[in-house]
Amino acid sequence: MLDLELPAMELINRAGAVYVLLLLMMRLSGKRTVGQFTPFDLLVVMLVSEAAGPSMTGKDQSLWGGLLVCAVLIAINMLVGILTARSRVAEKMLEGEAILLGRDGEIFESVPKRHRVSQNDIEKALRGADCERQEVRYAFLEADGSICILKS
């Protein structure tokens, strides 16, 4: 239970590699994957976590191995937070930036399609902002996947 079945450095390397690769996959999948979970999205997150677990721990089932992997993931997450807080370039690469979906009462046709934003999502954001389409000054798809509406 307490004895590591794999060397500590292998567990650290595995955890780091999985973190970096999953971060890359999430960034490539787009803002809407992260921003608003549907039941299908939640299922994918659960399955990814289940699939990623063994790739980080290998055959190591020890308590210390699991805790070491958790510590590495938390440490990497803290480092990413520090890096994105101190570097605009890192923030843009790792977290993304807002995308203009529309302006002056018009929602651009190609931008929502390119970023997989449905008309229902836009209408929901308009209702949330208590705004009619013609009152829209700016509509942004935020880096976290939410839609921000600024009224005229």
C-alpha positions in Angstrom: 0.0 0.0 0.0 2.8 2.5 0.8 5.6 1.1 -1.3 5.9 2.7 -4.8 5.8 0.1 -7.6 7.4 2.6 -10.1 10.2 5.0 -9.5 9.1 8.4 -8.3 10.6 10.2 -11.3 8.6 8.0 -13.7 5.4 9.0 -11.9 6.4 12.7 -12.0 7.2 12.5 -15.7 4.0 10.6 -16.5 1.8 13.2 -14.6 3.5 16.1 -16.3 3.2 14.6 -19.7 -0.5 13.8 -19.3 -1.2 17.3 -17.9 0.5 19.0 -20.9 -1.0 16.7 -23.5 -4.6 17.0 -22.1 -4.2 20.8 -21.8 -3.2 20.9 -25.5 -6.1 18.7 -26.5 -8.6 20.9 -24.5 -7.2 24.0 -26.1 -7.4 22.5 -29.6 -11.0 21.4 -28.9 -12.2 25.0 -28.6 -13.7 27.4 -26.1 -17.1 25.9 -26.1 -15.8 22.5 -24.9 -14.6 24.1 -21.7 -17.2 26.8 -21.2 -20.6 25.1 -20.9 -21.0 21.5 -20.1 -23.8 19.5 -21.6 -24.5 16.0 -20.2 -22.4 14.7 -23.2 -19.5 17.0 -22.3 -19.6 15.9 -18.7 -19.5 12.3 -19.8 -16.5 13.0 -22.0 -14.7 14.7 -19.0 -15.5 11.7 -16.8 -14.2 9.2 -19.4 -11.1 11.3 -20.1 -10.3 11.3 -16.4 -10.8 7.6 -16.1 -8.6 7.0 -19.2 -5.9 9.4 -18.0 -5.5 7.9 -14.5 -3.7 4.7 -15.5 -1.5 6.6 -17.9 -0.2 8.7 -15.0 0.3 5.9 -12.5 1.1 3.0 -14.7 1.0 -0.2 -12.7 1.6 1.7 -9.5 -1.4 1.3 -7.2 0.2 2.6 -4.0 -1.1 5.4 -1.8 2.2 7.3 -2.2 2.1 6.9 -6.0 -1.4 8.4 -6.2 -0.5 11.2 -3.8 2.7 12.0 -5.7 0.8 12.2 -9.0 -1.8 14.5 -7.4 0.9 16.7 -5.9 2.6 17.0 -9.3 -0.7 18.0 -11.0 -1.4 20.6 -8.4 2.1 22.0 -8.6 1.9 22.2 -12.4 -1.5 23.9 -12.2 0.0 26.4 -9.7 2.9 27.1 -12.1 0.6 27.6 -15.0 -1.4 30.1 -12.9 1.7 32.0 -12.0 2.9 32.0 -15.6 -0.4 33.2 -17.0 -0.6 35.9 -14.4 2.9 37.2 -15.2 3.0 36.8 -19.0 0.3 38.0 -21.4 1.8 35.8 -24.2 1.5 32.7 -21.9 -2.0 33.7 -20.9 -3.1 34.1 -24.5 -1.5 30.7 -25.5 -2.8 28.7 -22.5 -6.1 30.4 -21.7 -7.1 32.0 -25.0 -8.7 35.4 -25.5 -12.2 36.8 -26.3 -13.5 36.5 -29.8 -15.9 39.1 -31.3 -19.1 37.4 -32.3 -21.0 40.5 -33.4 -21.3 44.2 -33.3 -24.0 46.9 -33.6 -27.0 44.6 -33.7 -25.5 42.1 -36.1 -24.1 38.7 -35.1 -21.4 37.7 -37.6 -22.4 34.5 -39.5 -19.1 32.8 -39.9 -17.5 33.4 -36.4 -20.1 31.5 -34.3 -19.9 28.6 -36.8 -16.1 28.5 -36.6 -16.2 28.4 -32.8 -19.2 26.0 -32.6 -21.5 28.6 -31.0 -25.2 27.7 -31.6 -27.9 30.3 -32.2 -29.5 28.9 -29.0 -26.4 29.8 -27.1 -26.5 33.4 -28.5 -30.2 33.8 -27.8 -29.7 32.5 -24.2 -26.9 35.1 -23.7 -29.2 37.8 -25.1 -32.0 36.8 -22.7 -29.4 36.7 -19.8 -28.3 40.3 -20.7 -32.0 41.4 -21.1 -31.1 42.6 -24.6 -32.7 42.4 -28.0 -30.5 41.6 -30.9 -30.7 45.1 -32.3 -29.6 46.5 -29.0 -26.3 44.6 -29.1 -23.2 46.9 -29.1 -20.7 44.0 -28.9 -21.1 40.2 -28.4 -18.0 38.3 -27.3 -17.2 34.6 -26.9 -15.0 34.8 -23.8 -11.9 32.7 -23.2 -13.8 30.5 -20.7 -16.6 29.8 -23.3 -19.2 32.1 -21.9 -20.9 34.7 -24.1 -20.8 38.3 -23.0 -23.3 40.8 -24.4 -22.7 44.6 -24.2 -25.8 46.7 -24.9 -25.9 49.9 -26.9 
